[in-house]
């Protein structure tokens, strides 16, 4: 399978289970790692470096090079397998990612705990009931190896236990996570699952608190109980302009006390943004920080292309990503059906 054709929606689909992010080194950062046991092979170093350089632009070629590097070390290269796992994970190939994480962990490197955590997340995201117990075992191993210091694993463990039908144990793990990281971004999500374990595994929207261009507060907490549509766009984006009339129709169709639309503008030219706003007379609040693709909310939600939408329900759970036109309107109607 060609990974280069996969759409990267991992930041949203994984909910708070982004354990790969806590691994010691990302693929790109591994280029300069130092390990005396493997510094003796110039061919290995060159192959590993080439693989690292390819990781961002040609994942298939990068994986092939990492496998070559591992072969040069007689298969005893946890860094190689970890890098392979991270690439597969990034593209949503969780089966392949779990296999590579397992290969890395089996070599017993110093970061074995983090690798076990990554293995557990990959297994969990396969959404196979037969694999939840295996994911639980991986998380428990990570906690054992880290002596409980890999705190995010308690969150992951709690979700996996609940999905495995062990609700009481899962809630206990989530409580441990909240006790140890009460102010963490995911702590509120954990509290929601403690109160309602059926929410385990849902994609909770990332909380934010920013100011609109008119100075009003924009936050998930403020909009609690309403459906929220985040519409990412820019004045220079032709497809965004094509989609804007449909967003206007949606605004007219559904009442403001039930649906909140927040425009997130990715222009770096404020004049262009303001000119378009004046021409179109967009009535819903806009967030603009002038950072273009570095936009705070864009980064928070992993936006890499526009137009892009994120649809969040009354409980703060993401119910749609990238929906447009009639499909977007229909999904909003579905979420609002029966609500007051």
C-alpha positions in Angstrom: 0.0 0.0 0.0 1.3 3.4 -0.9 1.4 5.6 2.2 1.8 8.7 0.1 -1.8 8.6 -0.9 -3.2 8.3 2.6 -5.0 11.4 4.1 -3.4 12.4 7.4 -6.4 12.6 9.8 -4.5 11.1 12.7 -4.6 14.2 14.9 -8.4 14.1 15.0 -9.1 10.4 14.8 -6.9 9.4 17.7 -8.8 11.5 20.3 -6.4 11.8 23.2 -4.6 8.6 22.5 -1.6 10.3 20.9 1.0 8.3 22.8 3.4 8.2 19.9 4.0 11.9 20.5 5.6 11.0 23.9 8.2 8.7 22.4 11.7 9.8 23.0 12.5 10.9 19.5 10.4 11.6 16.4 11.6 10.3 13.0 13.1 13.5 11.9 14.8 14.1 15.2 16.5 10.7 15.1 18.9 11.7 12.5 21.5 12.8 15.0 21.0 10.1 17.6 24.2 8.6 19.1 24.6 4.9 19.9 28.2 3.7 20.3 27.1 0.2 19.3 26.1 1.3 15.8 28.5 4.2 15.2 31.0 1.7 13.8 29.1 1.2 10.6 29.3 4.1 8.1 26.9 2.2 5.8 24.4 2.0 8.5 24.7 5.6 9.4 24.3 6.7 5.8 21.3 4.5 5.3 19.6 5.6 8.6 20.3 9.3 7.7 18.8 8.8 4.2 15.7 7.1 5.7 15.2 10.0 8.1 15.5 12.6 5.3 12.9 10.7 3.3 10.4 10.3 6.1 8.7 13.6 5.6 8.3 13.5 1.8 8.3 9.8 0.7 7.2 7.5 3.6 7.3 4.3 1.5 10.9 4.9 0.5 11.7 5.9 4.1 10.3 2.6 5.4 12.3 0.7 2.9 15.5 2.5 3.9 14.8 1.9 7.6 14.4 -1.8 7.0 17.7 -1.8 5.1 19.3 -0.1 8.1 17.8 -2.6 10.5 19.2 -5.5 8.3 22.6 -4.0 8.5 22.4 -4.4 12.3 21.1 -8.0 12.0 17.7 -6.8 12.9 18.9 -5.3 16.2 18.0 -1.7 15.6 15.1 -0.5 17.8 15.4 3.0 16.5 14.8 1.7 12.9 11.6 -0.2 13.9 10.4 2.7 16.0 10.8 5.0 13.1 8.9 2.6 10.8 6.1 2.4 13.5 5.8 6.1 13.7 5.5 6.5 9.9 2.8 3.8 9.7 1.0 5.4 12.7 1.1 8.8 11.1 -0.8 7.5 8.1 -3.3 5.4 10.1 -1.8 2.0 9.3 -2.2 0.8 12.8 -1.7 -2.9 12.1 1.7 -2.3 10.5 2.5 0.2 13.3 1.7 -2.3 16.0 4.0 -4.9 14.4 6.9 -2.4 14.1 6.4 -1.2 17.7 6.5 -4.8 18.9 9.7 -5.4 17.0 11.3 -2.4 18.6 10.1 -3.2 22.1 11.2 -6.9 21.8 14.8 -5.6 21.6 14.5 -4.2 25.1 15.9 -0.7 24.4 16.0 2.0 27.1 12.7 3.5 25.9 10.8 0.1 26.0 8.1 1.6 28.1 7.3 4.3 25.5 7.3 1.6 22.8 4.9 -0.5 24.7 2.7 2.5 25.1 2.8 3.1 21.3 2.0 -0.6 20.7 -1.0 -0.4 23.0 -2.3 2.7 21.2 -1.9 1.1 17.8 -3.7 -2.0 18.9 -6.5 0.1 20.5 -7.0 2.1 17.3 -7.6 -1.0 15.3 -11.0 -1.1 17.0 -11.0 -4.9 17.2 -12.7 -6.3 20.3 -10.3 -9.2 20.2 -7.3 -6.8 20.6 -8.4 -4.7 23.5 -7.0 -7.1 26.1 -3.7 -7.2 24.2 -3.7 -3.4 24.3 -4.4 -3.5 28.0 -1.4 -5.8 28.5 0.9 -3.4 26.5 -0.2 -0.4 28.6 0.3 -2.4 31.9 3.8 -3.3 30.7 4.5 0.3 29.9 3.5 1.3 33.4 5.5 -1.5 34.9 8.6 -0.5 33.1 8.2 3.2 33.8 7.3 2.5 37.4 4.1 4.5 36.8 6.0 7.6 35.6 4.6 7.4 32.0 1.4 9.1 33.3 -0.4 9.4 30.0 -0.5 5.6 29.8 -3.1 5.6 32.6 -5.4 7.5 30.3 -4.8 5.1 27.5 -5.2 2.1 29.9 -8.5 3.4 31.2 -10.0 3.7 27.6 -8.8 0.3 26.7 -10.1 -1.4 29.8 -13.5 0.2 29.3 -13.6 -1.0 25.7 -12.6 -4.4 26.9 -15.6 -4.6 29.1 -13.8 -3.9 32.4 -15.5 -0.6 33.2 -14.7 -0.5 36.9 -10.9 -1.0 36.3 -11.0 1.5 33.5 -12.6 4.2 35.6 -10.0 3.5 38.3 -7.2 4.0 35.8 -8.8 7.3 34.5 -9.1 8.5 38.1 -5.4 7.8 38.6 -4.6 9.9 35.5 -6.7 12.8 36.7 -5.2 12.7 40.2 -1.7 12.8 38.7 -2.3 15.3 35.9 -5.3 17.3 37.0 -4.5 20.2 34.8 -3.6 18.2 31.7 -5.4 19.0 28.4 -6.9 15.5 28.5 -7.9 15.6 32.1 -11.3 17.0 31.4 -11.9 14.3 28.8 -11.0 11.7 31.4 -13.5 13.3 33.8 -16.2 13.0 31.2 -15.5 9.3 30.7 -15.4 8.7 34.5 -18.9 10.2 34.7 -20.0 8.3 31.6 -17.8 5.4 30.6 -19.7 5.0 27.3 -17.8 8.0 26.0 -14.5 6.0 26.1 -12.9 6.0 22.7 -14.8 9.1 21.4 -12.8 11.8 19.7 -13.1 14.7 22.1 -12.5 18.2 20.6 -9.4 20.0 21.7 -10.4 22.8 24.1 -9.5 26.4 23.1 -10.1 29.9 24.4 -9.4 32.7 21.9 -10.7 36.1 21.0 -12.7 36.8 17.8 -11.8 39.7 15.5 -14.5 41.7 17.3 -13.0 40.9 20.7 -15.6 38.3 21.8 -14.6 35.1 23.7 -14.5 31.9 21.6 -14.2 28.8 23.6 -15.7 25.3 23.7 -16.6 25.9 27.4 -18.7 28.9 26.4 -20.5 26.9 23.6 -21.2 23.8 25.7 -24.6 22.3 24.9 -24.5 23.6 21.3 -23.3 22.1 18.1 -20.1 23.9 17.0 -18.8 24.1 13.4 -15.2 25.2 13.0 -14.8 26.4 9.4 -11.1 26.7 8.3 -10.6 29.0 5.3 -8.6 31.8 3.6 -9.4 34.5 1.2 -6.8 33.3 -1.3 -8.4 29.8 -1.3 -10.6 29.3 -4.4 -12.4 26.2 -3.1 -13.1 28.0 0.1 -14.9 30.8 -1.8 -16.9 28.1 -3.6 -17.9 26.5 -0.3 -18.8 29.8 1.5 -22.3 30.1 0.1 -23.2 26.7 1.5 -21.9 27.8 4.9 -24.1 30.9 4.6 -27.1 28.7 3.8 -26.4 26.6 6.9 -26.2 29.7 9.0 -29.7 30.8 7.8 -31.1 27.3 8.2 -30.2 26.6 11.8 -30.8 28.9 14.7 -27.8 30.6 16.4 -28.9 29.4 19.9 -28.4 25.7 18.7 -25.5 26.0 16.2 -22.4 28.1 16.6 -20.2 28.7 13.5 -16.7 29.8 14.1 -14.6 30.9 11.1 -10.9 30.2 11.4 -9.0 32.3 8.8 -5.6 31.2 7.6 -4.7 34.4 5.7 -1.4 36.0 6.6 -2.5 39.2 4.8 -5.0 41.0 7.1 -6.1 43.4 4.4 -7.1 40.5 2.1 -9.1 38.9 5.0 -10.9 42.1 5.9 -11.7 42.9 2.2 -13.3 39.5 1.7 -15.2 39.8 5.0 -16.6 43.1 3.9 -17.6 41.8 0.5 -19.3 38.7 1.8 -20.7 40.2 5.0 -20.1 37.0 6.9 -22.2 37.2 10.1 -20.5 34.5 12.3 -17.4 35.2 14.5 -14.0 34.8 13.0 -10.6 33.9 14.6 -7.6 35.5 12.8 -4.1 35.6 14.1 -2.2 36.4 10.9 0.0 33.3 11.2 -1.3 31.6 8.0 -0.7 27.9 8.3 0.7 28.5 11.7 -2.7 29.6 12.9 -3.2 28.6 16.6 -6.5 26.7 16.0 -5.3 25.3 12.7 -2.3 23.7 14.5 -4.5 22.5 17.4 -6.7 20.6 15.0 -4.0 19.4 12.6 -5.3 21.3 9.6 -3.1 20.7 6.5 -5.5 21.7 3.7 -8.5 24.0 3.3 -11.4 24.3 3.1 -11.7 22.2 6.1 -14.5 21.7 8.7 -14.6 20.2 12.2 -18.1 19.5 13.5 -18.4 19.1 17.3 -21.6 17.9 19.1 -23.2 19.2 22.3 -20.9 17.1 24.4 -17.7 18.3 22.9 -17.2 15.2 20.7 -16.0 15.5 17.1 -18.7 14.0 14.9 -17.5 15.1 11.4 -14.2 16.1 9.8 -13.9 17.6 6.3 -17.6 17.6 5.6 -18.9 20.0 3.0 -22.1 21.0 1.2 -25.2 19.0 1.6 -23.3 16.3 3.6 -22.3 18.9 6.2 -25.8 20.4 6.5 -27.4 16.9 6.8 -25.0 16.0 9.6 -25.7 19.2 11.5 -29.4 18.5 11.2 -28.9 15.0 12.5 -27.0 16.3 15.6 -29.7 18.9 16.2 -32.6 16.6 15.8 -34.5 16.2 19.0 -32.4 18.8 20.8 -34.1 21.8 22.4 
